[in-house]
Amino acid sequence: MSEFIPNTEIYNLPPSTPTPTEPTREPVRVILIGSTVGMNLIIAILHRLGFAEPRSWSKPQLDPTTGQPMRILTKWIRY
């Protein structure tokens, strides 16, 4: 398996957006809801794609709406 290459998560703002005086950081949350096997498979695929380390995801917890297992990842983006 190839070594994990982290994504710097730096994006360009649309041309019409005023440029901030200093870099802005914003949390974006990715939520997986489903079976433990399915979530682990998606986490492994995203890891292979360089999206996130598996340990960056939360421990499994129950979704308050559906009662199904879920895991959450918070990615900080700068723009």
Residue pairs with C-beta under 8 A, 6 or more apart in sequence:
1 48
2 48
4 47
4 50
4 53
5 50
6 50
7 50
7 51
9 75
9 76
9 77
9 78
10 77
10 78
10 79
11 77
11 78
11 79
12 79
13 19
13 79
20 79
23 78
23 79
24 78
24 79
25 76
25 77
25 78
26 76
26 77
26 79
27 74
27 75
27 76
28 74
28 75
28 76
28 77
29 72
29 73
29 74
29 75
30 72
30 73
30 74
30 75
31 70
31 71
31 72
31 73
32 38
32 39
32 42
32 43
32 57
32 70
32 71
32 72
33 39
33 63
33 66
33 68
33 69
33 70
34 68
34 69
34 70
35 68
35 69
36 60
36 69
39 60
39 69
39 70
39 71
43 52
43 54
43 57
43 71
44 54
46 52
47 53
47 54
52 73
52 75
56 73
57 71
57 72
57 73
58 71
58 72
58 73
59 71
60 69
60 70
60 71
61 69
61 70
61 71
61 72
62 68
62 69
62 70
63 69
63 70
